[in-house]
Structures are given as C-alpha cells and as structure tokens.
Amino acid sequence: MAAIQLTPAQRKEHRAAAHHLDPVVMIGSEGLTPAVLKETDAALKAHGLIKVRVFSDDRGAREGLLVQLAHELDAAPIQHIGKLLVLWRPLPEKERTEERSEDRRAAAPRVVKLLTFSKSGSHRAQIKKVTILGNQRLTTGGLVKRAKNRPTSTKKRQQD
C-alpha cells in the first residue's frame, strides 16, 4: 500500500485539527511491532487523525517510523515534531444493516424540555420536562398531541 498524498493546504488543516489531540499510540523500545501496527490501524479506523508518541532519541529513526507507518497503513504523514508523529486516513463509511434501520423505526419515549417565557419579560423562563411517546408530537406552542389513527375506508370497515 502507498501513503496518501495531500496538498499543503490539506496538510495544514489536518495539522491544525491535530493540535489539541493527545497521543493514542505509543511506540517504545521494541520499535514497530505487529501489535503496534494493529493498534495504530484500529485508532485510525476509529478517529481518522491520530498522534503517535515515539520514545526514541534518534531523529532519523522517528522519520523512518513515520514513513513506514504511513506506507503500511495506507495513511498520510501529516507532521513530525519532536517525538510526536501525526497520521491521517479518511474514516471508512459505516455500513447500515437492515436490522439497524428496523430498530430506528420504532420511536422510543424521549424527554423534551419546554421553555415557557414570562409575558412581562422580567422573570426567568420556566423549564418543564415532558415525556413524549412514539405516537405523540410536540407542537410549536408547546402542546403534546397524539398522532391520529389513520382513517380506514368504509369498504374495509364493512369487510371486518
């Protein structure tokens, strides 16, 4: 696999996004072992942009690790600053299964906060928590209404 090539502008954006990140993978004295590769791959799948800390004092070895990680994991080397390496790989799209879509159809009860403002404007807004069931909806006025049953035709009523 080859490393992803980025433009300088893209690399700059990823560097800015990685500024506040903490290292999620640490490479110790053993170097780049299969376990480290596996953990780095899992972190890239989960986060996309990661920092890796290398506990080696040899700058050339750290640069080699960055190139090797990028090449083997099909990632883009973003930055090498001190003992920190930054890697990026686009997140894989999550597969939607039919089971998940069926689970989402059934609406579960949810708690909604209603704000009621005072008419004079000199008092605080009143907060009221309301539980809305699957067959209910909340109107813009803050009323909870039940969903109406679908009307059945007269022919179907006669058949039953």
C-alpha positions as CSV (number, residue, x, y, z in Angstrom):
1,M,0.0,0.0,0.0
2,A,1.1,3.5,-0.7
3,A,0.8,6.6,1.5
4,I,-1.9,9.1,0.7
5,Q,-0.6,12.2,-0.9
6,L,-2.1,15.5,0.3
7,T,-1.8,19.1,-0.8
8,P,0.0,21.6,1.5
9,A,-3.4,23.2,2.3
10,Q,-4.9,19.9,3.3
11,R,-1.9,19.0,5.4
12,K,-2.2,22.4,7.1
13,E,-5.9,21.8,8.0
14,H,-5.0,18.4,9.5
15,R,-2.1,19.8,11.5
16,A,-4.4,22.5,12.9
17,A,-7.0,19.8,13.8
18,A,-4.4,17.6,15.5
19,H,-3.0,20.4,17.7
20,H,-5.3,19.6,20.6
21,L,-5.1,15.8,20.3
22,D,-3.3,13.6,22.8
23,P,-1.2,10.7,21.6
24,V,-3.2,7.5,21.4
25,V,-0.4,5.1,20.4
26,M,3.0,4.9,22.0
27,I,6.0,3.2,20.3
28,G,8.6,2.0,22.9
29,S,12.0,0.5,22.7
30,E,10.8,-2.6,20.8
31,G,10.0,-0.4,17.8
32,L,7.3,-1.0,15.3
33,T,5.9,-4.4,16.2
34,P,2.8,-6.1,14.7
35,A,0.9,-5.2,17.9
36,V,1.7,-1.5,17.5
37,L,0.7,-1.7,13.8
38,K,-2.6,-3.3,14.8
39,E,-3.4,-0.7,17.5
40,T,-2.4,2.2,15.1
41,D,-4.7,0.8,12.4
42,A,-7.6,0.5,15.0
43,A,-7.0,4.0,16.1
44,L,-7.0,5.3,12.5
45,K,-10.3,3.4,11.8
46,A,-11.9,5.0,14.9
47,H,-10.5,8.5,14.8
48,G,-9.1,9.2,11.4
49,L,-6.5,11.7,12.7
50,I,-4.1,10.5,15.4
51,K,-0.9,11.3,17.2
52,V,1.7,8.7,17.9
53,R,4.5,9.2,20.6
54,V,7.8,7.6,19.9
55,F,10.2,7.0,22.8
56,S,13.3,7.1,20.7
57,D,16.0,9.7,20.7
58,D,17.2,9.1,17.2
59,R,15.5,11.6,14.8
60,G,16.3,9.6,11.7
61,A,14.6,6.5,13.2
62,R,11.5,8.6,14.0
63,E,11.3,9.9,10.5
64,G,11.7,6.3,9.2
65,L,8.9,5.2,11.5
66,L,6.6,7.9,10.2
67,V,7.2,6.9,6.6
68,Q,6.9,3.2,7.4
69,L,3.6,3.7,9.3
70,A,2.1,5.8,6.5
71,H,3.2,3.2,3.9
72,E,2.0,0.1,5.7
73,L,-1.3,1.6,7.0
74,D,-2.2,3.5,3.8
75,A,-2.2,6.8,5.7
76,A,-0.9,10.3,5.1
77,P,2.0,11.5,7.1
78,I,0.9,14.9,8.4
79,Q,3.6,16.1,10.8
80,H,6.7,15.0,12.7
81,I,7.5,17.4,15.5
82,G,9.8,16.2,18.3
83,K,8.8,12.8,19.4
84,L,5.2,13.1,18.1
85,L,4.1,11.8,14.7
86,V,0.7,12.8,13.2
87,L,-1.1,10.4,10.8
88,W,-4.4,10.8,8.9
89,R,-6.5,8.4,7.0
90,P,-10.1,9.0,5.9
91,L,-12.7,7.3,8.1
92,P,-14.4,4.3,6.5
93,E,-18.1,4.6,5.9
94,K,-20.2,2.7,8.4
95,E,-22.4,0.0,6.9
96,R,-26.1,0.3,7.6
97,T,-27.7,-3.1,8.1
98,E,-31.4,-3.8,7.8
99,E,-31.6,-4.6,11.5
100,R,-30.4,-1.1,12.4
101,S,-33.0,0.6,10.2
102,E,-35.8,-1.6,11.7
103,D,-34.7,-0.6,15.2
104,R,-34.9,3.1,14.3
105,R,-38.5,2.9,13.0
106,A,-39.9,2.3,16.5
107,A,-39.8,5.6,18.3
108,A,-38.9,5.3,21.9
109,P,-40.1,7.7,24.6
110,R,-38.0,10.7,24.9
111,V,-37.8,13.6,27.3
112,V,-38.1,17.1,25.9
113,K,-37.6,20.4,27.8
114,L,-40.2,23.1,27.2
115,L,-39.4,26.7,27.9
116,T,-42.2,29.0,28.9
117,F,-41.3,32.6,28.8
118,S,-42.9,35.2,31.1
119,K,-45.3,37.7,29.4
120,S,-43.7,40.7,31.1
121,G,-40.1,39.6,30.3
122,S,-38.9,40.4,33.8
123,H,-38.9,36.8,35.0
124,R,-36.9,33.8,34.1
125,A,-38.2,31.3,31.7
126,Q,-39.9,28.3,33.3
127,I,-38.4,24.9,32.3
128,K,-40.8,21.9,32.2
129,K,-39.7,18.4,31.2
130,V,-42.2,16.4,29.2
131,T,-42.0,12.8,28.1
132,I,-43.1,12.2,24.5
133,L,-44.2,8.8,23.4
134,G,-43.7,7.3,20.0
135,N,-47.2,8.2,18.8
136,Q,-47.1,11.8,20.1
137,R,-45.6,15.0,18.7
138,L,-44.8,18.4,20.1
139,T,-46.5,21.5,18.6
140,T,-44.8,24.9,18.3
141,G,-47.0,26.2,21.1
142,G,-45.6,23.5,23.5
143,L,-48.6,21.2,23.4
144,V,-48.3,17.4,23.2
145,K,-50.6,15.9,20.6
146,R,-51.3,12.3,19.9
147,A,-51.0,11.1,16.3
148,K,-54.4,10.4,14.9
149,N,-55.3,6.9,13.8
150,R,-55.4,6.5,10.1
151,P,-59.0,6.6,8.8
152,T,-60.0,3.3,7.2
153,S,-62.3,3.3,4.2
154,T,-65.9,2.3,4.5
155,K,-65.3,-0.8,2.3
156,K,-62.6,-2.1,4.7
157,R,-64.8,-1.4,7.7
158,Q,-67.6,-3.5,6.1
159,Q,-65.2,-6.4,5.3
160,D,-64.2,-6.6,9.0
